[in-house]
């Protein structure tokens, strides 16, 4: 069985870089709109907008369905294992193992996204055996370009991914990260 078909565990908790990445729970539903109902998130991500409690319930249900299908993991970004500050995603896609993230507006500027991306990348390399993880982002999204750079990703020489989301055209760059020898040592 290849790493692309291995099922994801029912429960996941990843720690590192001062973070605890954990499964979303029903207890998080009330906090999710404060994290994701923001113009930046509506503009740069495919998340629904407005993002209310019904959207939070739908996202949690979809998260569980995608995990069961083996395609995607969505984890809450926390520093204490409790209060969610954002989300990090790992998605198995034809173009590669993709990581995505969103940090609530009140928690930005703390390096949470870059740290969460590095922890999720380490999980992909060490537990799933992937050879590269990718980020897909718009060049104009300066905050995401900064996250990619801080997390150690390099812009790949591949065609832009063009499309339309929410009535807005986009062109995504693909950034890549491969495991380093240090990520395999104890």
Protein Blocks (a to p, Z undefined) as FASTA:
>chain_A
ZZkloccdfbdcdeeehiacddddfklmmmmmmmmmcfklmmmpmbdcdddfklmmmmmm
mmmmmmmnopaccddddfkopaccbdcdddddfkbccddddddfklgonlmmmmmmmmmm
mmmmmmnopabdcddddfklmmlmmmmmmnopacdddddddddeehiacddddddddddf
klmpZZ
